[in-house]
Amino acid sequence: MHKAGFVNIIGKPNAGKSTLCNALVGEQLSIITPKASTTRHRILGIVNEEDYQMVFSDTPGMIEPAYKLHESMMNAVKESIDDADVLILLVDASNAALKPEYLEMIQKAKCPLILIVNKIDLSNPAQVKEVIQTLSQTLNPKEVFAISALHQLDATGLLKSIAAYLPEHEAFYPKDQLTDRNTRFFVSEMIREKIFNQFEEEIPYSTEVIVHDYKESDNIDRIYAYIIVERDSQKGIILGRNGSAIKKIGIEARQAIEAFVGKKVFLDLRVKVEENWRKNEQKLKHWGYLE
């Protein structure tokens, strides 16, 4: 008997969805930063075992949309609930309260629900117990786990528990496939990760990274990318004095990309202003956020 299914992870920003997904898949597919709402796209990570294939979906955090970009992010969350074979709700033990509309979305899910309470190392046992009791009464999950995705995760045991709820099905993807995304996507995400780590306030959220040319060769990959910002003032901040800020982004991103592709990389970064791109439906469609 072979099982296969989509296991979709949802939760509020900073619940640790990307950390959990990366840990279960065994690879860093989603970027990790200390800031909320880092994930913008739905990213699939595939786990293949002899008797099952588990397709994990890391989604953006559940947020109140303020831009067209946010609407796209919430649509990814809704789609992940609709097409899940197993749904994982991941909550931060110290910030677990969910808005009624989010609870309603989850209650309508037509698949088994697993509740995972994360960051227990940063909470006290009484707080964790209260979160589990409250959400269990409201959502009636099939399983409940209390974990620290960063420090105390039994990935093998958790995978085994999730696999019990997968439907019988042939594999959806080839056994050697790890994700549905291509190299260009991961390169743009790695650059964006360095921007999130380097800048504060609005700058990271106002930027997008577009890889407009990727030339592969045996010895070195040549990558040309734009960092998109919304205003000229943001362009100046990204560039930094005498180009110091963008140079730092480039060095750190190039090192990460080289480790990812396993060869030398030449990375050319330019900054481009696209006013109010987060509200521009045409640009969001062109960049893969809207259909």
Sequence and secondary structure as in RCSB ss.txt:
>XXXX:A:sequence
MHKAGFVNIIGKPNAGKSTLCNALVGEQLSIITPKASTTRHRILGIVNEEDYQMVFSDTPGMIEPAYKLHESMMN
AVKESIDDADVLILLVDASNAALKPEYLEMIQKAKCPLILIVNKIDLSNPAQVKEVIQTLSQTLNPKEVFAISAL
HQLDATGLLKSIAAYLPEHEAFYPKDQLTDRNTRFFVSEMIREKIFNQFEEEIPYSTEVIVHDYKESDNIDRIYA
YIIVERDSQKGIILGRNGSAIKKIGIEARQAIEAFVGKKVFLDLRVKVEENWRKNEQKLKHWGYLE
>XXXX:A:secstr
  EEEEEEEE STTS HHHHHHHHHTS  S   SSTT   S EEEEEEETTEEEEEEE        SHHHHHHHH
HHHHHHHT SEEEEEEETTB    HHHHHHHHT  S EEEEEE GGGS HHHHHHHHHHHHHHH  SEEEE BTT
TB  HHHHHHHHHTT  B   SS TT  BS  HHHHHHHHHHHHHHHH  TTGGGG EEEEEEEE  SSEEEEEE
EEEESSHHHHHHHH GGGHHHHHHHHHHHHHHHHHHTSEEEEEEEEEE TTGGG HHHHHHTTS  
